[in-house]
Amino acid sequence: MMNNSNNPLNDKNSSSPEGAWSNSENDLITGLLYQIIRVKDLIKHYEAMPGDNGILAASILNELVAEAHRSLVDYDTVLMKKYYDLLLNCD
C-alpha cells in the first residue's frame, strides 16, 4: 500500500469545495488510473516475450488501455466502470 505522501494520485485537497467530485467518483477514477498503470506494466511483459508470442495480447491490452483513457477524458462514468472491470481482470 502506498503512503499518501508518495502517492501520485493522492487528492491534495482534503476539503470538498462545491462542485467537487463525490468520493465514489474519485474512487472510480483513482481505481481506473491504477488499473491502467498496472496493465501498461503487463503490456511490457507481453511485448518482451520471445518471437511474436505476446504481440496479440499486447495489442488487445493496448486497445483496452486506450479506451479506458478515453472514458476518463470524456468523463463517461458508465464506460469508466466498464473498463475498470475489464482491466481488473487482465493478467
Secondary structure, 3 states (H helix, E strand, C coil): CCCCCCCCCCCCCCCCCCCCCCHHHHHHHHHHHHHHHHHHHHHHHHHCCCCCCCHHHHHHHHHHHHHHHHHHHCCCHHHHHHHHHHHHCCC
